[in-house]
Amino acid sequence: MNRNIGMRALSALLAVLLVSVAMVPAVAAQSEKRFEEELLQSMGIKVNSIDTELRDYKKVGDTIFFNGNVKFDAESGISGKFERIYADQQVSGYYSENGSYHIESVGTSYSSVIDAQVVSESSDAITLKIEQMVVKNGVVKASSDTVTLPKTERPDLDDLSGVSGIGLTSDKTKIDLPSMAPPGSTLVFNDVQYFYLLHGTVALAAIATYFGVLPAVILGLVAAALNALADYGDFDPEDCYLDVWLVPEPHPSAPILIEVDYVYVYT
């Protein structure tokens, strides 16, 4: 049942990625829209402006902590009535290598919390219990869900023949990893900086929760991407680059794969 919930939630993201593949030439010719804006639009939320600043972020052990603010102007009618909000939210939280994450958003108009913890794990998937609470106009709304997400298969770094390239850059080592995407997969986002992905999903969480949308699966995919980094040593979020693939059927967990393309680790 959890897998079915996750697959339904992934369908919106899959549709956006399919459009992205079809519109690559058009996007290149125009001003590029942020991926979080595309995802929010697929949820029925129009973003008129957005400015995200993470003033502090750091990796401690197996967890990336962050805090900053998100300013945005967004509108939607998905609740049955038209709403528009101008907000300046303080955001904070963490993403953990095991797939857990926590995002808080606090401002004058509303506050929200999304908390996801791993409840089970297999060789190819993790299952998260996600709880969300939003306080808006003095009214508290809470929801809970469980989703199952794919793990990314990692190349074995003990066998360097499985690594396409290793090179030195000052005090860091670049590890250029081979793709583990199955034959027939379609690359939709190439060399996405992990830090940029972190920026975008924090903004997505702050905006989506105001309008009553639970973006748990999308956030979970980012956590799953961090899980894929666990064996690659000490690195900064700016030094890791990810690829996002559409995977052909059949696939054991989901039609989307996020994997590390290359990463600079401290030597």
C-alpha positions in Angstrom: 0.0 0.0 0.0 2.8 2.4 0.8 4.4 1.8 -2.6 1.1 2.7 -4.3 0.9 6.0 -2.3 4.4 6.8 -3.4 3.8 6.0 -7.0 0.6 8.2 -7.1 2.6 11.1 -5.7 5.4 10.6 -8.1 3.1 10.9 -11.1 3.0 14.7 -10.9 6.8 14.9 -10.8 7.1 12.4 -13.7 4.7 14.5 -15.8 6.9 17.6 -15.2 10.0 15.8 -16.1 8.5 14.5 -19.3 7.6 18.1 -20.3 11.1 19.2 -19.4 12.6 16.6 -21.8 10.2 17.8 -24.6 10.9 21.5 -24.0 14.7 21.5 -23.7 15.3 23.6 -26.8 12.6 26.1 -25.8 13.9 26.4 -22.3 17.4 27.1 -23.6 16.0 30.0 -25.8 14.1 31.6 -23.0 14.8 32.6 -19.4 15.0 29.3 -17.5 12.3 28.6 -14.9 13.5 27.1 -11.7 12.7 23.4 -11.3 10.8 24.1 -8.0 8.5 26.5 -9.9 7.8 23.8 -12.5 7.0 21.3 -9.7 4.8 23.7 -7.9 3.0 24.5 -11.1 2.3 20.8 -11.6 0.6 20.9 -8.1 -1.6 23.7 -9.2 0.4 26.5 -7.6 1.6 29.5 -9.6 4.8 31.2 -8.4 5.0 34.9 -9.4 8.4 35.5 -7.6 10.7 33.6 -5.4 14.0 34.4 -3.6 15.7 31.7 -1.5 18.8 32.4 0.7 20.4 29.7 2.9 22.7 31.7 5.1 24.1 28.8 7.0 24.5 25.2 5.9 26.9 22.5 7.1 27.4 18.8 7.0 27.9 17.3 10.5 28.5 13.5 10.4 25.8 12.0 8.2 23.5 15.1 8.2 23.3 18.4 6.3 21.8 21.2 8.5 20.6 24.5 7.0 18.8 27.7 7.8 17.8 30.8 5.9 14.8 32.5 4.5 12.4 32.2 1.5 10.5 35.2 0.1 7.8 34.5 -2.3 4.6 35.6 -4.1 2.4 32.7 -5.0 -1.2 31.9 -5.8 -3.5 28.9 -6.2 -7.1 27.8 -6.3 -6.6 24.2 -5.3 -8.3 24.6 -2.0 -11.6 25.5 -3.8 -11.0 29.2 -3.4 -8.4 31.5 -4.9 -5.6 32.4 -2.5 -2.6 34.6 -3.0 0.2 35.2 -0.5 3.3 37.4 -0.1 5.5 35.8 2.5 8.9 36.1 4.1 9.6 32.8 5.8 12.5 31.8 8.1 13.4 28.2 7.2 15.5 25.6 8.9 16.0 21.8 9.1 18.2 19.0 7.9 18.6 16.1 5.4 20.1 12.9 6.7 22.0 10.2 4.8 19.6 7.5 5.9 16.7 9.4 4.1 15.2 11.2 7.0 14.6 15.0 6.8 13.0 17.8 8.7 11.9 21.3 7.4 10.4 24.1 9.4 9.0 27.4 8.0 8.0 30.3 10.2 6.7 33.7 9.3 4.0 36.3 10.1 1.4 34.7 7.8 1.8 31.0 8.7 4.1 28.4 10.0 4.7 24.8 8.9 6.7 21.7 9.8 7.4 18.6 7.7 9.1 15.7 9.4 10.1 12.4 7.7 11.7 9.5 9.4 12.8 6.1 8.0 10.6 3.3 9.3 11.9 0.5 7.2 14.7 -0.2 4.7 15.5 -2.9 2.1 18.3 -3.4 -0.3 16.5 -1.3 -3.0 14.1 1.0 -1.1 13.4 3.1 2.0 10.0 3.7 3.6 9.4 7.0 5.2 6.7 8.1 7.7 6.0 11.8 6.9 4.1 14.1 9.3 3.1 17.6 8.3 1.5 20.4 10.3 0.5 23.9 9.2 -0.7 26.8 11.3 -2.6 29.4 9.3 -4.9 32.1 10.6 -4.9 30.4 14.0 -6.1 27.1 12.5 -3.9 24.0 12.9 -4.0 21.3 10.2 -2.0 18.1 10.5 -1.6 15.2 8.1 0.4 12.0 8.0 1.5 9.7 5.1 3.9 6.8 4.4 5.8 6.5 1.1 8.3 4.1 -0.3 11.2 5.4 -2.4 14.0 3.8 -4.4 17.6 3.7 -3.3 20.3 4.5 -5.8 22.7 1.7 -6.5 26.3 2.9 -5.8 29.4 1.8 -7.7 31.9 0.0 -5.5 34.8 2.4 -4.8 36.9 -0.5 -3.4 37.1 -1.6 -7.0 38.4 1.5 -8.9 37.8 -0.2 -12.2 34.1 0.7 -11.6 35.0 4.4 -11.5 35.3 6.3 -14.8 37.7 8.9 -13.6 39.6 10.1 -10.5 41.7 13.3 -10.5 43.1 15.8 -8.0 42.0 19.4 -7.7 44.0 21.3 -5.0 43.0 19.6 -1.6 40.1 17.7 -3.1 39.8 14.6 -5.2 37.3 14.5 -8.1 35.5 11.2 -8.4 33.7 10.8 -11.7 31.2 8.0 -11.4 29.7 5.7 -14.0 25.9 5.9 -14.5 23.9 3.0 -13.0 20.8 4.0 -15.0 19.2 1.0 -16.8 19.4 0.9 -20.6 16.7 3.0 -22.2 16.7 5.6 -19.4 16.3 9.3 -20.3 18.5 12.0 -18.8 16.3 15.0 -17.8 18.5 17.0 -15.5 22.3 16.8 -15.9 24.9 17.9 -13.4 22.5 19.5 -10.9 24.5 20.9 -8.0 23.3 19.3 -4.8 23.3 22.7 -3.0 21.0 24.1 -5.7 18.7 21.1 -5.3 18.7 21.8 -1.5 17.8 25.5 -2.1 14.9 24.5 -4.4 13.3 21.8 -2.3 13.4 24.0 0.8 11.5 26.7 -1.1 9.1 24.1 -2.5 8.3 22.8 1.0 7.7 26.3 2.4 5.3 27.2 -0.5 3.5 23.9 -1.0 2.6 23.4 2.7 0.9 26.8 2.8 -1.5 25.6 0.1 -2.1 22.3 1.8 0.0 20.2 -0.6 2.3 17.4 0.8 5.4 17.3 -1.3 6.8 14.4 0.6 7.9 12.2 -2.3 9.8 15.0 -4.0 11.6 15.9 -0.8 12.1 12.2 -0.2 13.9 11.8 -3.5 16.4 14.5 -2.5 17.0 12.6 0.8 17.4 9.4 -1.2 20.0 11.3 -3.3 21.9 12.1 -0.1 21.7 8.5 0.8 23.5 7.7 -2.4 26.4 9.9 -1.3 27.0 8.1 2.0 30.1 6.2 0.8 31.9 8.9 -1.0 33.7 10.6 1.9 33.7 14.1 3.2 32.3 16.7 0.8 30.6 20.1 0.6 27.1 20.4 -1.0 28.5 22.7 -3.6 31.0 20.0 -4.7 28.4 17.3 -5.6 26.6 17.1 -8.9 23.6 14.8 -9.6 21.8 13.5 -12.6 18.1 12.8 -12.7 16.8 10.0 -15.0 13.5 8.8 -16.2 13.7 5.0 -16.0 11.8 2.7 -18.3 9.4 0.0 -17.0 9.6 -2.3 -15.3 11.3 -0.6 -12.3 11.2 -2.0 -8.8 10.4 1.2 -6.9 9.8 4.3 -9.0 10.2 5.7 -12.6 12.8 8.2 -11.4 16.4 7.7 -10.5 18.7 10.3 -8.9 22.4 9.5 -8.9 25.8 11.1 -8.4 27.5 12.1 -11.6 30.7 13.4 -9.9 31.8 14.6 -6.5 34.8 16.4 -5.1 35.8 14.9 -1.7 38.5 16.1 0.7 41.7 14.2 0.5 
